[in-house]
Amino acid sequence: MLGAKLRELREAAGLSVADVAARIGRSESVVRRYEGAAGGIDPSASTLSAYLEAVGADEAAVAAVVRAAGEPADRVGLSADGV
């Protein structure tokens, strides 16, 4: 669910996987895995924060990602009030 939300935010921002990968300093294949492709992986809190910043996530989007992560906001290094 987290990966699908990340992909949704990236696509809504009009960014490609390559765009986000370059902005957060990860490979395209890793970004695809964050988004749930081929044995998806969860990003670290700092990478998740960078991803959200890269796609220009607003407060509502951050809150949705926190819910999708299924963790309390402070545990994933985010707050529902922003990145």
NORZIBEL-V461989 format. One record per pair of residues at least 6 apart in sequence whose ideal C-beta (glycine too) atoms are under 8 Angstrom apart, sorted by sequence separation. I is the first residue (numbers start at 1). J is the second residue. D is the distance in Angstrom with one decimal. If there is no record, write none. Layout:
I/J/D
I/J/D
This chain:
10/16/8.0
21/27/5.9
32/38/6.9
33/39/6.5
34/40/7.1
55/61/7.9
66/72/7.8
73/79/5.0
10/17/7.3
21/28/4.6
24/31/7.4
33/40/5.3
34/41/6.4
66/73/4.7
69/76/5.3
73/80/5.4
26/34/7.9
33/41/4.7
34/42/7.4
43/51/6.2
57/65/7.1
10/19/8.0
21/30/7.2
34/43/5.0
52/61/7.1
10/20/5.5
18/28/5.5
21/31/4.7
52/62/6.0
66/76/6.4
17/28/5.0
20/31/5.3
30/41/7.6
66/78/5.6
34/47/7.7
52/65/6.5
65/78/7.2
17/31/5.0
66/80/6.0
17/32/5.9
62/78/5.8
34/51/6.9
48/65/7.2
62/79/7.4
63/80/4.3
17/35/7.6
62/80/6.4
62/81/7.9
31/51/7.9
62/82/6.1
26/47/7.0
48/69/7.6
59/80/7.0
62/83/5.8
59/81/6.1
24/47/6.3
59/82/5.3
10/35/7.3
25/50/7.7
24/50/4.4
52/78/7.4
57/83/6.6
23/50/7.5
24/51/5.6
42/69/7.6
6/34/5.8
7/35/4.1
48/76/6.2
49/77/5.7
6/35/5.2
7/36/6.9
48/77/7.0
49/78/6.2
24/54/5.4
45/75/8.0
48/78/7.0
53/83/5.4
3/34/6.2
4/35/7.5
20/51/6.5
23/54/3.8
45/76/5.0
46/77/6.4
52/83/5.0
3/35/4.6
4/36/6.0
45/77/3.1
3/36/2.8
45/78/7.3
2/36/7.8
3/37/7.7
20/54/5.3
49/83/5.4
19/54/7.8
20/55/6.6
3/40/5.0
15/54/7.4
2/42/6.5
15/55/6.1
13/55/4.3
9/52/7.3
12/55/7.7
13/56/5.5
6/51/6.3
10/55/5.3
9/55/4.7
9/57/5.7
9/61/5.7
9/65/7.5
5/64/6.0
6/65/7.1
5/65/5.5
2/65/6.9
5/68/4.3
4/68/7.6
2/68/4.5
1/68/4.7
2/69/5.1
2/70/7.8
1/70/7.7
